[in-house]
Amino acid sequence: MNLTISGHHLEVTPALRSYVTTKLDRIMRHFDQVVDVKVLLTIENQREKERRQRAECNIRVKGSDMFAQSAHADLYAAVDELVDKLDRQVVRHKGRLQNHHHEAPKRLM
């Protein structure tokens, strides 16, 4: 898995980097075929104080790409919300990949 964590108007500290990687381990626990993960952490320079810190993530898994974003006043809370959204998407994708149909029984003559 390739993991890229970048910041826009923000320096990604080692503490923030380790927090994001530990949260993304939850996604790897559900689905191990993740190829590439790109995380973008942004602080928007606006006058309004709430919801100015944003987290975005692109995940490339075998078969499709997933995207989620969240905004919150606290960057750590935005990362938590982002991982919750991605976790739901990954579990849903995994359910779609599994074959739930059973083969019809053979008729005996």
Secondary structure, 3 states (H helix, E strand, C coil): CEEEEEEECCCCCHHHHHHHHHHHHHHHHHCCCEEEEEEEEEECCCCCCCCCEEEEEEEEECCEEEEEEEEECCHHHHHHHHHHHHHHHHHHHHHHHCCCCCCCCCCCC
